[in-house]
Amino acid sequence: MADDFSFSIEKNLGIISEGKGGWNIELNLVSWGGRPSKYDIRSWSPDHQKMGKGSTFSKEELISLKNLLNQIEL
């Protein structure tokens, strides 16, 4: 069973942190397998051809995460 693992970074929203070897943790708007774009936080290689594990959020989920983070005292 072969799943469609294609992806397209529709918009780079920013770098959260810079890592070794040029790998960065980024917030991007990504379309996975041709589906509608979602907000995505994960590490990416400099050429965006390789990626690490990450988390993907709908707009509503990202708003909830933002509200939660705003409540945390750092």
Phi and psi in radians as a Rosetta constraint file:
Dihedral C 1 N 2 CA 2 C 2 CIRCULARHARMONIC -1.820 0.35
Dihedral N 2 CA 2 C 2 N 3 CIRCULARHARMONIC 2.088 0.35
Dihedral C 2 N 3 CA 3 C 3 CIRCULARHARMONIC -1.536 0.35
Dihedral N 3 CA 3 C 3 N 4 CIRCULARHARMONIC 2.628 0.35
Dihedral C 3 N 4 CA 4 C 4 CIRCULARHARMONIC -1.335 0.35
Dihedral N 4 CA 4 C 4 N 5 CIRCULARHARMONIC 1.883 0.35
Dihedral C 4 N 5 CA 5 C 5 CIRCULARHARMONIC -1.775 0.35
Dihedral N 5 CA 5 C 5 N 6 CIRCULARHARMONIC 0.389 0.35
Dihedral C 5 N 6 CA 6 C 6 CIRCULARHARMONIC -1.246 0.35
Dihedral N 6 CA 6 C 6 N 7 CIRCULARHARMONIC 2.661 0.35
Dihedral C 6 N 7 CA 7 C 7 CIRCULARHARMONIC -2.588 0.35
Dihedral N 7 CA 7 C 7 N 8 CIRCULARHARMONIC 2.734 0.35
Dihedral C 7 N 8 CA 8 C 8 CIRCULARHARMONIC -2.500 0.35
Dihedral N 8 CA 8 C 8 N 9 CIRCULARHARMONIC 2.133 0.35
Dihedral C 8 N 9 CA 9 C 9 CIRCULARHARMONIC -1.378 0.35
Dihedral N 9 CA 9 C 9 N 10 CIRCULARHARMONIC 1.859 0.35
Dihedral C 9 N 10 CA 10 C 10 CIRCULARHARMONIC -1.337 0.35
Dihedral N 10 CA 10 C 10 N 11 CIRCULARHARMONIC -0.625 0.35
Dihedral C 10 N 11 CA 11 C 11 CIRCULARHARMONIC -2.739 0.35
Dihedral N 11 CA 11 C 11 N 12 CIRCULARHARMONIC 2.275 0.35
Dihedral C 11 N 12 CA 12 C 12 CIRCULARHARMONIC -1.526 0.35
Dihedral N 12 CA 12 C 12 N 13 CIRCULARHARMONIC 2.063 0.35
Dihedral C 12 N 13 CA 13 C 13 CIRCULARHARMONIC -1.652 0.35
Dihedral N 13 CA 13 C 13 N 14 CIRCULARHARMONIC -0.281 0.35
Dihedral C 13 N 14 CA 14 C 14 CIRCULARHARMONIC 2.652 0.35
Dihedral N 14 CA 14 C 14 N 15 CIRCULARHARMONIC 2.829 0.35
Dihedral C 14 N 15 CA 15 C 15 CIRCULARHARMONIC -1.705 0.35
Dihedral N 15 CA 15 C 15 N 16 CIRCULARHARMONIC 2.217 0.35
Dihedral C 15 N 16 CA 16 C 16 CIRCULARHARMONIC -1.472 0.35
Dihedral N 16 CA 16 C 16 N 17 CIRCULARHARMONIC -0.760 0.35
Dihedral C 16 N 17 CA 17 C 17 CIRCULARHARMONIC -2.709 0.35
Dihedral N 17 CA 17 C 17 N 18 CIRCULARHARMONIC 2.674 0.35
Dihedral C 17 N 18 CA 18 C 18 CIRCULARHARMONIC -1.805 0.35
Dihedral N 18 CA 18 C 18 N 19 CIRCULARHARMONIC 2.332 0.35
Dihedral C 18 N 19 CA 19 C 19 CIRCULARHARMONIC -1.996 0.35
Dihedral N 19 CA 19 C 19 N 20 CIRCULARHARMONIC -3.018 0.35
Dihedral C 19 N 20 CA 20 C 20 CIRCULARHARMONIC -1.210 0.35
Dihedral N 20 CA 20 C 20 N 21 CIRCULARHARMONIC 2.581 0.35
Dihedral C 20 N 21 CA 21 C 21 CIRCULARHARMONIC 1.168 0.35
Dihedral N 21 CA 21 C 21 N 22 CIRCULARHARMONIC 0.309 0.35
Dihedral C 21 N 22 CA 22 C 22 CIRCULARHARMONIC 1.532 0.35
Dihedral N 22 CA 22 C 22 N 23 CIRCULARHARMONIC -0.082 0.35
Dihedral C 22 N 23 CA 23 C 23 CIRCULARHARMONIC -1.251 0.35
Dihedral N 23 CA 23 C 23 N 24 CIRCULARHARMONIC 2.325 0.35
Dihedral C 23 N 24 CA 24 C 24 CIRCULARHARMONIC -2.193 0.35
Dihedral N 24 CA 24 C 24 N 25 CIRCULARHARMONIC 2.563 0.35
Dihedral C 24 N 25 CA 25 C 25 CIRCULARHARMONIC -1.543 0.35
Dihedral N 25 CA 25 C 25 N 26 CIRCULARHARMONIC 2.148 0.35
Dihedral C 25 N 26 CA 26 C 26 CIRCULARHARMONIC -2.240 0.35
Dihedral N 26 CA 26 C 26 N 27 CIRCULARHARMONIC 2.715 0.35
Dihedral C 26 N 27 CA 27 C 27 CIRCULARHARMONIC -1.847 0.35
Dihedral N 27 CA 27 C 27 N 28 CIRCULARHARMONIC 2.060 0.35
Dihedral C 27 N 28 CA 28 C 28 CIRCULARHARMONIC -2.304 0.35
Dihedral N 28 CA 28 C 28 N 29 CIRCULARHARMONIC 2.807 0.35
Dihedral C 28 N 29 CA 29 C 29 CIRCULARHARMONIC -1.746 0.35
Dihedral N 29 CA 29 C 29 N 30 CIRCULARHARMONIC 1.990 0.35
Dihedral C 29 N 30 CA 30 C 30 CIRCULARHARMONIC -2.176 0.35
Dihedral N 30 CA 30 C 30 N 31 CIRCULARHARMONIC 2.394 0.35
Dihedral C 30 N 31 CA 31 C 31 CIRCULARHARMONIC -1.738 0.35
Dihedral N 31 CA 31 C 31 N 32 CIRCULARHARMONIC 2.111 0.35
Dihedral C 31 N 32 CA 32 C 32 CIRCULARHARMONIC -1.807 0.35
Dihedral N 32 CA 32 C 32 N 33 CIRCULARHARMONIC 2.165 0.35
Dihedral C 32 N 33 CA 33 C 33 CIRCULARHARMONIC 1.061 0.35
Dihedral N 33 CA 33 C 33 N 34 CIRCULARHARMONIC 0.533 0.35
Dihedral C 33 N 34 CA 34 C 34 CIRCULARHARMONIC 1.363 0.35
Dihedral N 34 CA 34 C 34 N 35 CIRCULARHARMONIC 0.048 0.35
Dihedral C 34 N 35 CA 35 C 35 CIRCULARHARMONIC -1.409 0.35
Dihedral N 35 CA 35 C 35 N 36 CIRCULARHARMONIC 2.933 0.35
Dihedral C 35 N 36 CA 36 C 36 CIRCULARHARMONIC -0.985 0.35
Dihedral N 36 CA 36 C 36 N 37 CIRCULARHARMONIC 2.560 0.35
Dihedral C 36 N 37 CA 37 C 37 CIRCULARHARMONIC -1.101 0.35
Dihedral N 37 CA 37 C 37 N 38 CIRCULARHARMONIC 2.554 0.35
Dihedral C 37 N 38 CA 38 C 38 CIRCULARHARMONIC -2.296 0.35
Dihedral N 38 CA 38 C 38 N 39 CIRCULARHARMONIC 2.809 0.35
Dihedral C 38 N 39 CA 39 C 39 CIRCULARHARMONIC -1.355 0.35
Dihedral N 39 CA 39 C 39 N 40 CIRCULARHARMONIC 2.381 0.35
Dihedral C 39 N 40 CA 40 C 40 CIRCULARHARMONIC -2.418 0.35
Dihedral N 40 CA 40 C 40 N 41 CIRCULARHARMONIC 2.265 0.35
Dihedral C 40 N 41 CA 41 C 41 CIRCULARHARMONIC -2.047 0.35
Dihedral N 41 CA 41 C 41 N 42 CIRCULARHARMONIC 2.080 0.35
Dihedral C 41 N 42 CA 42 C 42 CIRCULARHARMONIC -2.917 0.35
Dihedral N 42 CA 42 C 42 N 43 CIRCULARHARMONIC 2.978 0.35
Dihedral C 42 N 43 CA 43 C 43 CIRCULARHARMONIC -1.543 0.35
Dihedral N 43 CA 43 C 43 N 44 CIRCULARHARMONIC 2.482 0.35
Dihedral C 43 N 44 CA 44 C 44 CIRCULARHARMONIC -2.275 0.35
Dihedral N 44 CA 44 C 44 N 45 CIRCULARHARMONIC 2.525 0.35
Dihedral C 44 N 45 CA 45 C 45 CIRCULARHARMONIC -1.219 0.35
Dihedral N 45 CA 45 C 45 N 46 CIRCULARHARMONIC 2.857 0.35
Dihedral C 45 N 46 CA 46 C 46 CIRCULARHARMONIC -0.974 0.35
Dihedral N 46 CA 46 C 46 N 47 CIRCULARHARMONIC -0.596 0.35
Dihedral C 46 N 47 CA 47 C 47 CIRCULARHARMONIC -1.622 0.35
Dihedral N 47 CA 47 C 47 N 48 CIRCULARHARMONIC 0.056 0.35
Dihedral C 47 N 48 CA 48 C 48 CIRCULARHARMONIC 1.044 0.35
Dihedral N 48 CA 48 C 48 N 49 CIRCULARHARMONIC 0.461 0.35
Dihedral C 48 N 49 CA 49 C 49 CIRCULARHARMONIC -1.704 0.35
Dihedral N 49 CA 49 C 49 N 50 CIRCULARHARMONIC -0.368 0.35
Dihedral C 49 N 50 CA 50 C 50 CIRCULARHARMONIC -2.128 0.35
Dihedral N 50 CA 50 C 50 N 51 CIRCULARHARMONIC 2.626 0.35
Dihedral C 50 N 51 CA 51 C 51 CIRCULARHARMONIC -2.494 0.35
Dihedral N 51 CA 51 C 51 N 52 CIRCULARHARMONIC 2.749 0.35
Dihedral C 51 N 52 CA 52 C 52 CIRCULARHARMONIC -1.731 0.35
Dihedral N 52 CA 52 C 52 N 53 CIRCULARHARMONIC -3.074 0.35
Dihedral C 52 N 53 CA 53 C 53 CIRCULARHARMONIC -1.158 0.35
Dihedral N 53 CA 53 C 53 N 54 CIRCULARHARMONIC 2.624 0.35
Dihedral C 53 N 54 CA 54 C 54 CIRCULARHARMONIC -2.755 0.35
Dihedral N 54 CA 54 C 54 N 55 CIRCULARHARMONIC -2.944 0.35
Dihedral C 54 N 55 CA 55 C 55 CIRCULARHARMONIC -2.302 0.35
Dihedral N 55 CA 55 C 55 N 56 CIRCULARHARMONIC 2.469 0.35
Dihedral C 55 N 56 CA 56 C 56 CIRCULARHARMONIC -2.087 0.35
Dihedral N 56 CA 56 C 56 N 57 CIRCULARHARMONIC 2.411 0.35
Dihedral C 56 N 57 CA 57 C 57 CIRCULARHARMONIC -2.301 0.35
Dihedral N 57 CA 57 C 57 N 58 CIRCULARHARMONIC 2.477 0.35
Dihedral C 57 N 58 CA 58 C 58 CIRCULARHARMONIC -1.281 0.35
Dihedral N 58 CA 58 C 58 N 59 CIRCULARHARMONIC 2.980 0.35
Dihedral C 58 N 59 CA 59 C 59 CIRCULARHARMONIC -1.039 0.35
Dihedral N 59 CA 59 C 59 N 60 CIRCULARHARMONIC -0.741 0.35
Dihedral C 59 N 60 CA 60 C 60 CIRCULARHARMONIC -1.120 0.35
Dihedral N 60 CA 60 C 60 N 61 CIRCULARHARMONIC -0.713 0.35
Dihedral C 60 N 61 CA 61 C 61 CIRCULARHARMONIC -1.151 0.35
Dihedral N 61 CA 61 C 61 N 62 CIRCULARHARMONIC -0.686 0.35
Dihedral C 61 N 62 CA 62 C 62 CIRCULARHARMONIC -1.159 0.35
Dihedral N 62 CA 62 C 62 N 63 CIRCULARHARMONIC -0.672 0.35
Dihedral C 62 N 63 CA 63 C 63 CIRCULARHARMONIC -1.094 0.35
Dihedral N 63 CA 63 C 63 N 64 CIRCULARHARMONIC -0.748 0.35
Dihedral C 63 N 64 CA 64 C 64 CIRCULARHARMONIC -1.085 0.35
Dihedral N 64 CA 64 C 64 N 65 CIRCULARHARMONIC -0.735 0.35
Dihedral C 64 N 65 CA 65 C 65 CIRCULARHARMONIC -1.106 0.35
Dihedral N 65 CA 65 C 65 N 66 CIRCULARHARMONIC -0.756 0.35
Dihedral C 65 N 66 CA 66 C 66 CIRCULARHARMONIC -1.054 0.35
Dihedral N 66 CA 66 C 66 N 67 CIRCULARHARMONIC -0.790 0.35
Dihedral C 66 N 67 CA 67 C 67 CIRCULARHARMONIC -1.082 0.35
Dihedral N 67 CA 67 C 67 N 68 CIRCULARHARMONIC -0.711 0.35
Dihedral C 67 N 68 CA 68 C 68 CIRCULARHARMONIC -1.117 0.35
Dihedral N 68 CA 68 C 68 N 69 CIRCULARHARMONIC -0.795 0.35
Dihedral C 68 N 69 CA 69 C 69 CIRCULARHARMONIC -1.115 0.35
Dihedral N 69 CA 69 C 69 N 70 CIRCULARHARMONIC -0.615 0.35
Dihedral C 69 N 70 CA 70 C 70 CIRCULARHARMONIC -1.145 0.35
Dihedral N 70 CA 70 C 70 N 71 CIRCULARHARMONIC -0.405 0.35
Dihedral C 70 N 71 CA 71 C 71 CIRCULARHARMONIC -1.496 0.35
Dihedral N 71 CA 71 C 71 N 72 CIRCULARHARMONIC -0.253 0.35
Dihedral C 71 N 72 CA 72 C 72 CIRCULARHARMONIC -1.448 0.35
Dihedral N 72 CA 72 C 72 N 73 CIRCULARHARMONIC 2.273 0.35
Dihedral C 72 N 73 CA 73 C 73 CIRCULARHARMONIC -1.545 0.35
Dihedral N 73 CA 73 C 73 N 74 CIRCULARHARMONIC 2.077 0.35
